Amino acid sequence: MEITETELVEALRRVLSGGGPGVRLGPGDDAALVEPGRHLGVLTVDMLVENVDFRRPGTSPRDLGYKAITVSVSDVAAMGGSPRFALVALGIPPNMDASWVVELAAGMREAADEYALSVVGGDLSRSTEAIVSVTLTGEVPETGAVPRSGARAGDRIVVTGSFGAAAGALKLERAPASSVAGVVGTPWARDLSVSLQRPVARVGEGRTLARAGATAMIDVSDGLALDLARVCRASGVAGAVVLGHVPVSPALRQLERVMPISPVQLALEGGEDFELLATLPPAAAKEAAAELQERYGTPLTDIGEIREGSGLVTIRADGSERPLEPRGWDHLAGR
């Protein structure tokens, strides 16, 4: 990288700077100055590490920057909150071009504009692999915050959107070129890729579910089964999922034609979907679904129920039940 730290910081400041509500002093000083807002604060941090969360060859730095902001916004959305400010820390390998870093920042600025938040500062350091860490603050009305620990027996389990597309995109990317010849570039393959590279944070949907009376909520980043198990464990309850009700990404049906995958398994275990999973009292579920469809065009699907006890089961088409293993992405195991 033939550029000094001072020069790179100044380039990033120009890309990321811009006034926003509550920003008194943005990037470029020892620390930012912001107005904290009048609601309960929400704090979260996410880290994307090269060769664990992404591979630099073939990855658009602009898409990576956009995703780095979005995944943290999704955490705020899962609390029923709205994002406000972000801090960015970058680990930069010696062989990384400065232009790559500036493009990364441009993607961050694009996501910040999309979700009406301000990037107000950060830090740079030399590292052996590329690392992108985003710390995000948000706010939520004190009576509107939704943790993952409030699910109650009798609640319905609901999810936004569909599942498995990001995992399908990874399968497609890592398949031998000869086995997927003629597939890359098709509309459904592009849909898979966009789901992985440009996820959507369900901010408005999260606020709507909180107002509807959601008792627990989580964003599905590590797999539907694993993240549902986390809600159940935190709440001291069990979960039953109707297998046929799990909304599977339509593009996976196309992928199934060219490689041996199980669309339902990818939907349950794949991760990186960043959809919201919530538990709602039965009387609130249908109303919430209608509001999400009308306001955001986002489907809300009832996939099962919360029960007394512990663990997860799936309910098959014939009414039989089988244990559901909470498999998904393990950041330390890399699988």
N, C-alpha and C positions, 0 to 999 in steps of 0.2 A: 504494500500500500504506500504509494509515493505521495503522501500528504501528511501534514502534522496533525496532532490531536486538536490544536487550536483551530486550524483551518477546517477540519471535519466538523467540529462542534459548531462553528459559525455556519457552515453549509446546512447542517441539520436544524439549527435554530431558524434559518430562513424558511426551510421547508415546513417546519412544524409550528412556527409562531403564528399567532393570530388571536385577536381579541375574542373573548367569550364571556358569557354571563358569569360573574363572580371572580374573574381573573384580574387581580391588581398588578401582578408582576409575573410574567411567564418565563420561558426558557432564557438562559444566558446569565443568571446570577447564581449565588451560592444556594439559594432555595427560592421556591415560588411563594407568592403571596396570594391567597385566595380567600374568598368569603365562604365560610363553611356551610351556609344554608340554614334553614329553620327546622329541618326534620332530623330524624335519626340518621347518623352516618353509617354507610356501608363500605367496608374495606375488603379488597381481594387482591390476590397476586397470582399470575400464571407465568410459567416459563416454557419456552420452546427451545429444545436443544438439538443441534445438528446430529444426524445419525441415530437419534432416538425418536424425535417428533417430526423430523423432516430430513430430506436429503437435498443438499444444496444443488448438485447437478440436476437440471430439469425443473427446479423450483423457481418460480417467478418471485423475485424479492418484493415486488409490489403486492402480490397476493399474500405472501408470508406476513408482511407488515399489516395488511388489512386483517388477516386472521388473528394475529397476535393481540390486536385491540379487541376484536369481536369476542374471542373466547373469554376475556375478562368481563366484557359487558354482559355476556350470558350469565356469569355468576351473579352479577347484580340483579339481572332480570329474574333469576330464580328466587331471590329474596322478596320479589315484588317491588323492587326499587328502580330508580332512574340513575344513569351514570352522570358524573360531573367532571372529574379531573383524572388525568393519567400521568404517571411517571414511567419512563422507559430506561432500562439498563441494557446495554449491549456488550457482549463479549465478541471481539473481532479477531479472527485468525490473521496471521501475517500475510497469507496469500489471498486475502479478500480485497477486491478493488473498491476504492472509495465510491465509485458510481453505484455499486451494488448496495452499499449502505444508504446512499441518498435515495435510491429507488425504494428500499425498505421503508424509509421514513415517509416517502410519498404515499405508500399504501396505508401507513398508519394515519396520516392526515386525512386520507379519503374516508377511512372508517370513522375517525373522530367526527368528521363533518356529518356522516350518515347518522350517527347516534347522538349528535348534539353535545359532545364533550370536548374538553380542551386538554391537549398534551402540554403540561406546564414545566417539564424539566426531565432530567435523567442523568445517566452516567455512562462512560465508556471505559473499557479495559481490554488489554490484549488477552487472548485465550487460545487454547489449542483447537477448539471447535467453535462454530458460530452459536451464540446464545442470545435469545431475545426474551427479556423479562419485562412484563408490564404490571405495574401496581396501579390499581384503579380505585377511586373513591366514588361513592354514589350517595343517594339519600332516599329515605323511605319514611312515610308517616309512621309514627310510633305504633299506632294501632294496626298498621297494614303490613308489617314485616312478617314473612312466612318462613320459618325454619324447616328443616327436614324432620323434626322430631314430634310433630303434632298429629300424625295420622291416627285415626280411631277406628275400631271395629265397626263395620257397617258403611264406612266411606267407600265411594267409588274411586277407582284408579283411572285417571285420564291422562292423555298425552296429546301434545300438539304435533301437527305435521306427520311425517312418515320416517321410517328408520331403515338403516342399512346402506344408504347410498354412498356415504364416505368410505365405509369398509369395502364396498364394491369397487370404488375407484382405486383403492390401494391394491386390490386383487388384480385389477386390470393393468395398473402401472407396473406391477412386478411380474407379470406373466411374460414368458418368452415371446418375442415379437412374432415369431412364426405361428404361434397358436392364436393370435388375435389379429392376424392380417385382415385388413378391410374393416375392422371394428372402430379403431381410433378415428375420430372425426364424425362418427354418426351422431345424430341428435341425442340418443339415449346415453352414449358414452360421454358426450359433453356435459349432459345433466349430472352424471356421476362425478365428473371432475370438478364441476362448479360446487357441488355439495361439499367436497373435501377442501378445496382451495378457498372458497368464499362462503363460509357458513353464515347463517343468519341468527342473530341474537333476538329472542322473542321478548323485547322490552315491554311493548304495549300489551302483549298477551299476558305477561307476568303480572302487570298491574291489574289487568282485568280479572284474572284468576284470584288475586289477593282480595279484590273488592267483592268477588262472588262468594268468599268464605272458605278459600283453600285452607286446609288444616296442615298440610305439609307440601313442600315443593323442592325440586332439584332439577338442575339442567343435566341432560343425559350426555355426558362427555366420555364416559368409560364403558358404556354398554347398558342397554335397557335393563337386563336382568340384574347386573351388578349394582346399578344405581338404585333400582327399586329395592334391592336387598338392603342397601344402606339406609333408605328411608324406613323400612320395616324394623331394622335393628335399632336405629335411633329412637323410634317410636314405641318399641316393645310390642310389636304386632306381627302378624303374618300376612302374606299376600297371595292372592289367587288370580292368575292371568288366563283369560280365555284365548287360547292360541290363535284361533281363527279371527280374532278381533284385532290382533296386532297389525297396525298399518305398515305394510312393507312398501318400500320405494318401488314404483312400477318399473323403473329401469333395471332392477335386479332380475325381473322375469326375462328381459332381453339378454342380460349377462349370463343367465343360466343356460342359454342356448349355445354359448361358445366356450364355457368352462364349467367344470364340476363344482358348483357351489350350492348351498342351501339358502335361499333367500330369507326364510324364517330364522335360521340360525344367525345369519349376518345381522338381521334386524334386532335380535335379542342380545347378541354378544359383540357386535362390531365396534361400537363407540364412534366418537367424533361427530355425532349427529347434532348436538347442541339444541335439541328440542327440549321442551319442558315436560316433566312428569309431575303431576299434582294429585293430591287426594282431596275429594270434595264430598260434602254431605249429599246423599242421593237426590234430594229435592233441588240442589243447586246445579247439578251436572248438566242437565239439558239446557237450562237457561244460559249457562256459561258458554256452551257449545254454539248456541244461536248467536250470542253476542260476538264471539270471536270470528265467526264466519261473516257476520254482517260488517264488523268494523275493520277487520284485517284480511279477510279472505282466507283465514287459517283454520283448517279443520281441527276439531277437538274430538278425540275418539275415546270412548269408554272401553277399557280393555280388561276390567276385572274389579275385584273388591278386596278391601282390607278385612281381615278376620282376627279373631283372638288367636293367640299362640305365637309361633315363630316359624321362620323359613318361608319358602316359596313353593307353589305348585302351579302346574299348568292344567287347564281344563280342556280336554279333547272334544272333538265333534260329537262323540258318543256319550259324553258326560263323565267319562272316567278321568281320574286325576293322577298325575305323576309329579314327583319332585322336580323342581326346576333349579339347576345348579346356577349360582350367581357368577357366571363367567363373564369376563370382559377384559379391558386393558389394564395391565399392572405396570405402572411406570418404573418400578424398580426391577421387575423381572424382564421388562421389554417385550411383553406379550399380553 
